[in-house]
Amino acid sequence: MTRRIVIGAGAVLVFVAAFLLKESRNATSEADTDPASAPVTERPLPRLVDLGSDKCIPCKKMAPILEGLSKEYRGSLIVEVLDVRKDPALGQKWGIRVIPTQIFLDASGEERFRHEGFMGREAILGKWKELGVELRPSGPGAGS
């Protein structure tokens, strides 16, 4: 009887530990992707918000471009990709008419430019330059 209680208690502890670990990872990943949760000592960064869908062909073509910009300009630019088919409220929140739509926000969160449709890497970088935002590549070999 005592053995069953110990085994049962052990199973409950394993379940609780797994649940807490999962919640901890979720909280960490949300904090990593949510600029509002960044420490106040960090300087605010310009942000490129891309609203699209993983089912949309132009959105799929933009995915590696956005991922590359996110990595290349880490610490200089926040790239946020939002799926409006998975969360339609995002489309309403941002006033989206067409996907993909890219919204360029300055470091204070003010919308500076909006583009509908596919937008290539050089066009994105050119727009930031036109808006007077200097993006600096991060790390060794950046920009290549």
C-alpha positions in Angstrom: 0.0 0.0 0.0 2.8 2.4 0.9 4.6 1.6 -2.3 1.4 2.6 -4.3 1.2 5.9 -2.5 4.9 6.7 -3.1 4.5 5.8 -6.8 1.3 7.9 -7.1 2.9 10.9 -5.4 6.0 10.6 -7.7 3.8 10.6 -10.8 1.9 13.7 -9.5 5.3 15.4 -8.9 6.5 14.6 -12.4 3.3 15.9 -13.9 3.5 19.1 -11.9 7.2 19.6 -12.7 6.5 19.1 -16.4 3.6 21.6 -16.3 5.7 24.2 -14.5 8.6 23.8 -16.9 6.3 24.3 -19.9 4.7 27.4 -18.4 8.2 28.8 -17.6 9.3 28.2 -21.2 6.1 29.8 -22.5 6.6 32.9 -20.3 10.2 33.2 -21.4 9.4 32.9 -25.1 6.6 35.4 -24.8 9.0 37.8 -23.0 11.6 37.3 -25.7 9.2 38.3 -28.5 7.2 41.0 -26.7 9.0 44.3 -27.0 6.8 45.7 -24.2 8.4 43.3 -21.8 11.9 44.4 -22.5 13.8 45.9 -19.6 13.4 49.7 -19.4 17.2 50.2 -19.5 17.2 49.0 -23.2 16.7 51.7 -25.8 13.5 51.5 -27.8 14.0 50.1 -31.3 12.2 50.7 -34.6 9.9 47.8 -35.4 8.8 46.2 -38.7 5.4 44.5 -38.3 4.5 42.0 -41.0 0.9 40.9 -41.1 0.2 37.9 -43.3 -0.5 34.2 -43.2 1.4 31.0 -43.5 -1.0 30.0 -46.3 -0.3 33.1 -48.5 2.3 32.7 -51.2 3.8 36.2 -51.1 3.9 35.8 -47.3 5.8 32.5 -47.6 8.3 34.2 -50.0 8.8 37.0 -47.4 9.3 34.7 -44.5 13.1 34.0 -45.1 13.7 37.7 -45.8 12.1 38.7 -42.5 13.9 36.0 -40.6 17.2 37.1 -42.1 16.5 40.8 -41.3 15.6 39.8 -37.7 18.9 38.0 -37.2 21.1 40.4 -39.2 19.8 43.5 -37.4 19.2 42.1 -33.9 19.7 44.9 -31.4 18.9 47.5 -34.1 15.4 46.4 -35.3 12.5 44.3 -34.1 10.9 42.2 -36.8 7.5 40.9 -35.8 5.5 38.5 -38.0 1.8 38.1 -37.2 -0.6 35.6 -38.8 -4.0 37.2 -39.3 -5.6 34.0 -40.4 -4.8 32.4 -37.1 -5.7 35.5 -35.2 -8.2 37.6 -37.2 -8.4 40.2 -34.4 -4.9 41.3 -35.4 -6.1 42.3 -38.8 -8.8 44.4 -37.3 -6.4 45.9 -34.7 -3.9 47.0 -37.4 -6.6 47.9 -40.1 -5.3 45.3 -42.6 -7.0 45.2 -46.0 -4.5 43.0 -47.9 -1.9 40.5 -46.9 1.0 40.7 -46.6 1.1 44.2 -45.1 4.3 45.6 -43.6 4.0 48.4 -41.1 7.2 50.4 -40.2 7.1 51.8 -36.7 9.7 54.2 -35.3 11.3 53.7 -31.9 8.5 55.5 -30.2 5.9 53.2 -31.8 4.6 55.8 -34.3 3.6 54.3 -37.7 5.9 55.9 -40.3 5.0 53.8 -43.4 2.7 51.0 -44.6 3.1 48.8 -47.6 0.7 46.2 -49.0 2.0 43.1 -50.9 5.4 41.5 -51.2 8.3 43.7 -50.2 11.9 42.6 -50.9 14.9 42.9 -48.6 16.5 45.8 -50.4 13.1 47.7 -50.6 12.7 47.2 -46.8 16.2 48.4 -46.0 15.8 51.3 -48.5 12.6 52.4 -46.8 14.2 52.5 -43.4 17.0 54.6 -44.8 14.4 56.9 -46.5 12.7 57.2 -43.1 16.0 58.3 -41.5 16.4 55.1 -39.5 20.0 53.8 -39.3 20.1 50.1 -38.9 23.3 48.5 -37.9 24.0 44.8 -38.6 24.8 42.7 -35.5 27.7 40.3 -35.0 30.6 39.2 -37.2 29.9 38.7 -40.9 26.7 40.7 -40.7 25.5 42.3 -43.8 26.9 39.7 -46.1 
